[in-house]
């Protein structure tokens, strides 16, 4: 009987026209700008919840959006924002210059 009701409602135009939208409202997505050269735009992210090894338990991933070259840097959970900035300076920006834009998912 339930299947018959579902088929009837699915085929009834008035039910379909007044059916509430139960899909979650999504914000519009806008594509990221395409970089014109290497290291102009980078993305950073953390790989977390790793087993501790030599006092490190996370990996900071830094990717050049132009060339897709990546740096993987071991860090620990006690790192601060200033610590991440220092890692970026010491391990990336000193070698390739300062990027115009850094993209992050704003995670912890």
N, C-alpha and C positions, 0 to 999 in steps of 0.2 A: 504494500500500500504506500509506503514511504517513497519508493521509486516512482510510482505513478504520480504522486503529488509533485515531486521534483520535476518530472517531465512536463506536467501541466503548467507549473509556474514558469519554467524555463521557456515554454512556448507561448505564454500569454503576454502579449505586447504591453499591456498596461502595467503588469508586474515588473517587466524589464525597464520600462520608462521611469518608474517611481522607486526602483530599488535603491536603497541608500548605498553610497560609496564607502566601503569599509577599508579601503586601501589607505595606509598611513600617508599623510601629506609629506611630500618630499620637497626640499629646497632645490631650486634650479642649480645645476652643476655647470660650471664654466671651465673650459679647458685651460690648462696652464700655457703660458706663452712659450713658444718654441725658441730655444736659445740660438743665437747667431754664431757662437763660438764656444770653445772649450772653457769650462769653469765659470761661465757667465752666470749660470743658474745651477745650484746644487740642491739635492734633497738629503735630509738626514732622518734617521730613525734608529730606534733602539731595539735590539733583540734581547728580551728579558727572560727571566726564570730559567737560566742555565745553571748547571751544576758548577760550584765554585772550583776554580783552577788557578793556583798561584795568586790568590786573593782577588781574582777577577770573576764576576758572575754575569756580566753583560757585554754586549758588543755594540759599539756605535758604528753604524753603517752610513757612509758618506758617498753619494753617487753624483757624478757629473752628468747632467741631463743631456748634454750634447754628445759626448763620446761614450757614455755609459760606463766609464772607468769608475771603479769603486775602491774605497778604502775601508778596511775593517779594523777597528781599533778596540782592543780589550779595555774595559773600564769596570769599576765596581759600583755598587748601588749607592755609595755615599757621595758620588760626584754631584757637584752643584752646577748651576747655569754658568758660573764663571769658569768652572772646570771644563765644561764642554767648549766654551769659547777659547780657552787656552789650548785644548786639544786641536780645535779647528785651526788656530793660528800656527801652532808648532808643527802639525802634521800635514796641513793642506795649504793654507794661505801663504806661508813662507816660501813654498815651492812653486805655486801656480798663480799667486796673486789673489786679491780679495774678490769674492764673487759679488755680483750685483744683487742677487736674490738667493735666499735660503728658504726652501720649502720643507715644512715639517707637518706631521699630523697633530702636533701640539699634545703629544702623549706625555707621560710622567717624566 
